[in-house]
Amino acid sequence: MRLSPERCVACGNCIPICPMGAIAINPATRRAEIDRDSCVECFQCFRGMSQERLLRHAAHLK
């Protein structure tokens, strides 16, 4: 999974939904970031996002 940093509003809704704990807000960029090594691509974070278009599936980058 990949997030679009330009579109992330740092609402944090995706963080508690992630069963793997793979999402955190980066304090430097003030945007959510996904640890691709921990992400299992279950798409639970997709449901938690305030704007579903923020998420882009990029399995080839994992």
PyMOL commands that set and color helices and strands:
alter all, ss='L'
color gray80, all
select helices_A, chain A and resi 44-48+52-54+59-61
alter helices_A, ss='H'
color red, helices_A
select strands_A, chain A and resi 2-3+23-26+31-34+55-56
alter strands_A, ss='S'
color yellow, strands_A
deselect
rebuild
show_as cartoon
